[in-house]
Amino acid sequence: MENKKHNHYGHRQRIYDKFQNDGTLHEHELLEMLLFNAIPQKNTNDLAHRLLAEFKSIRGVFDATMEELQKVNGVGQSVAAYLSCVGLFYKKYYEFQNSCTPQVFETQSFIEFIKQEYAKEKTEVLDFFLVDKNRKIIHRERFSHDDVFKVEIKPQDFTKLLLDRHPAGFIMVHNHPFSSCAPSNTDNATTIQLQLVASFNNVLFCDHFIYGQDGVYSYYANGKMKEYSEKFSIGNVAKKLE
């Protein structure tokens, strides 16, 4: 019993040390550590995995109602209230972050914003800035991933974002925290994929920016947005198939 207790606290200390040393915890580890305060005497690893399996992401956990949370094995009223409260703090903080976002999309000032905003990120993140027909930024949506060096967006999640928010256009921004801003093959493939989805939904893909250690790369400035728009819009693809 004593050895089991020792292993339990030893594991928590390893999580704390990992977080303090570089902050690069996986998503389940972040949730596990968050649950330490709500469940001080038990292993929270399994519960973290169950919550992520049910709600798909930490954001999904924070968006869940107390009733939905309590349907997960191991979540009682106090844990559900704790997670809901933390989620509310997260949403308030995110509202503050959004208040720092430029009001209107103008390329040069937006690049300066990117340099300041993404220099502090230690993990790879992906943001969509949705704009109306006057290029006013109406919403910012962030996607992250369990892998600190990789972020992905599923076409169905992106489609849902467009259907929920009805933007006229959008700007995509992601970062390479430890490397050049030059786009990878995966970056190009993702841009093409999202261009097709945007075209299908009659939404303009304004630009894709990549922040890296050596600056900011713009797909539009490098002619890639024009190329992809011509090759991979629904209308042009349909013509090629005729």
C-alpha positions in Angstrom: 0.0 0.0 0.0 2.8 2.4 0.9 4.7 1.5 -2.3 1.5 2.1 -4.4 1.1 5.5 -2.7 4.8 6.3 -3.4 4.4 5.4 -7.1 1.2 7.6 -7.3 2.9 10.7 -6.0 6.1 9.9 -7.9 4.1 9.9 -11.1 2.5 13.3 -10.3 5.9 14.7 -9.5 7.2 13.5 -12.9 4.3 15.3 -14.6 5.0 18.5 -12.6 8.7 18.3 -13.5 8.0 17.8 -17.2 5.7 20.7 -17.2 8.1 23.0 -15.4 11.1 22.0 -17.5 9.6 22.6 -21.0 5.8 22.8 -20.8 5.4 20.3 -23.6 2.8 18.0 -22.2 0.5 15.9 -24.4 -3.2 16.8 -24.2 -4.0 13.9 -21.9 -1.2 14.8 -19.6 -2.4 18.4 -19.4 -5.9 17.2 -18.5 -4.5 14.7 -16.1 -2.5 17.4 -14.3 -5.5 19.7 -14.2 -7.5 17.0 -12.5 -4.8 16.7 -9.7 -6.5 19.5 -7.8 -10.0 18.1 -8.2 -9.0 14.5 -7.3 -6.0 14.8 -4.9 -5.8 11.1 -3.8 -6.4 9.1 -6.9 -4.7 8.4 -10.3 -6.3 10.8 -12.8 -4.6 9.4 -15.9 -7.4 6.9 -16.8 -10.1 9.6 -16.2 -8.2 12.0 -18.5 -8.2 9.4 -21.3 -11.9 8.7 -20.8 -12.8 12.3 -21.0 -10.8 12.8 -24.2 -12.3 9.7 -25.7 -15.8 11.0 -24.9 -15.3 14.7 -25.9 -12.4 14.4 -28.4 -10.3 17.3 -27.0 -9.7 19.5 -23.9 -11.9 22.1 -25.6 -14.6 19.5 -26.0 -14.3 18.8 -22.2 -14.6 22.5 -21.4 -17.6 22.9 -23.8 -19.5 20.0 -22.2 -22.3 20.6 -19.7 -22.1 19.4 -16.1 -24.7 16.8 -17.0 -22.7 15.5 -19.9 -19.5 15.4 -17.8 -21.2 13.4 -15.1 -22.1 10.7 -17.6 -18.4 9.8 -17.8 -17.3 7.1 -15.3 -15.4 8.7 -12.4 -16.8 12.2 -12.8 -19.1 13.3 -9.9 -20.7 16.6 -9.3 -17.6 18.2 -7.7 -15.3 17.2 -10.6 -17.9 18.3 -13.2 -18.2 21.7 -11.4 -14.4 22.0 -11.3 -14.0 21.3 -15.0 -16.9 23.6 -15.9 -15.4 26.4 -13.8 -12.0 26.0 -15.4 -13.7 26.0 -18.8 -15.4 29.3 -18.0 -12.1 30.8 -17.1 -10.6 29.5 -20.3 -13.4 31.1 -22.3 -13.0 34.4 -20.6 -9.3 34.4 -21.2 -9.9 33.5 -24.9 -12.3 36.4 -25.2 -9.5 38.7 -23.9 -7.0 37.1 -26.4 -9.5 37.8 -29.2 -9.8 41.4 -28.1 -6.1 41.8 -29.0 -6.7 40.5 -32.6 -6.7 43.1 -35.4 -10.2 44.4 -36.3 -9.6 44.3 -40.0 -7.4 42.1 -42.2 -4.7 44.2 -43.8 -1.7 42.2 -44.9 1.2 44.2 -43.5 -0.3 45.0 -40.1 -1.5 41.4 -39.8 2.0 40.1 -40.4 3.3 42.3 -37.6 0.5 40.9 -35.4 1.6 37.4 -36.3 5.2 38.1 -35.3 4.2 39.2 -31.9 1.4 36.7 -31.3 3.2 33.5 -32.3 6.7 34.2 -31.1 5.6 33.1 -27.6 4.1 29.7 -28.8 6.2 26.6 -27.8 3.9 24.2 -29.6 2.4 24.1 -33.0 -1.0 25.7 -33.2 -3.4 26.5 -36.0 -5.7 29.5 -36.1 -8.4 30.5 -38.5 -9.4 34.2 -38.7 -12.8 34.5 -40.3 -13.7 37.8 -42.1 -16.8 39.4 -43.5 -17.2 40.9 -47.0 -15.4 44.1 -45.8 -12.5 42.1 -44.4 -13.5 42.7 -40.8 -12.3 39.9 -38.6 -15.4 38.4 -37.0 -14.1 35.3 -35.3 -10.9 33.5 -34.4 -10.9 29.7 -34.0 -7.9 27.7 -32.7 -7.0 24.1 -33.3 -4.3 22.2 -31.5 -3.0 18.6 -31.3 -1.8 16.1 -28.8 1.5 16.1 -30.6 3.5 19.3 -29.8 5.2 19.3 -33.2 2.1 18.7 -35.4 -1.3 20.2 -35.8 -4.0 18.9 -38.1 -7.5 20.1 -39.2 -10.0 17.6 -40.4 -12.1 18.7 -43.4 -15.3 17.9 -41.5 -14.3 20.2 -38.6 -13.4 23.0 -41.0 -16.6 22.6 -42.9 -18.6 22.8 -39.6 -16.7 26.0 -38.7 -17.7 27.6 -42.0 -21.3 26.4 -41.7 -21.6 27.7 -38.1 -20.1 31.1 -38.8 -20.9 31.9 -42.4 -17.8 34.0 -43.2 -17.1 35.6 -46.5 -13.4 34.6 -46.3 -10.8 33.4 -43.9 -7.1 33.6 -43.1 -5.2 30.5 -41.9 -2.2 30.9 -39.6 0.0 28.3 -38.1 3.6 28.1 -36.7 6.8 26.1 -36.9 8.1 26.8 -33.4 11.5 25.2 -33.9 12.1 25.6 -37.7 11.9 27.7 -40.8 8.7 29.3 -42.0 9.1 27.5 -45.3 6.0 25.4 -46.0 6.3 21.6 -45.8 4.7 19.2 -48.3 2.0 18.6 -45.6 1.4 22.3 -45.3 0.9 22.5 -49.1 -1.4 19.5 -49.1 -3.5 20.9 -46.3 -3.8 24.3 -48.0 -5.0 22.6 -51.2 -7.5 20.5 -49.3 -8.9 23.6 -47.5 -9.0 25.5 -50.7 -11.3 22.8 -52.2 -13.5 22.9 -49.1 -13.7 26.7 -49.1 -14.5 26.8 -52.8 -17.3 24.2 -52.3 -18.8 26.5 -49.6 -18.3 29.7 -51.7 -15.8 31.2 -49.1 -12.6 33.0 -50.1 -9.3 31.6 -48.8 -7.5 34.9 -48.4 -4.1 33.7 -47.3 -2.2 31.1 -45.3 0.6 32.4 -43.1 3.3 30.3 -41.5 5.4 31.8 -38.6 8.8 30.3 -38.2 12.2 31.2 -36.6 13.2 33.1 -39.7 10.1 35.1 -40.3 6.6 34.8 -41.8 5.7 33.0 -45.0 2.7 34.1 -47.0 1.1 31.8 -49.6 -0.5 34.8 -51.2 2.7 36.8 -51.5 4.5 33.8 -53.0 1.8 33.3 -55.7 0.6 30.0 -54.2 -3.0 31.2 -53.3 -3.5 32.2 -56.9 -2.1 28.9 -58.2 -4.2 26.8 -55.8 -7.3 28.9 -56.4 -7.0 28.3 -60.2 -6.2 24.6 -59.9 -8.3 23.5 -57.0 -11.6 25.5 -57.0 -14.6 23.3 -57.4 -15.6 24.9 -60.8 -12.1 24.4 -62.3 -11.8 20.8 -61.0 -15.2 20.0 -62.5 -14.1 21.5 -65.9 -11.1 19.2 -65.9 -13.3 16.2 -65.4 -15.6 17.0 -68.3 
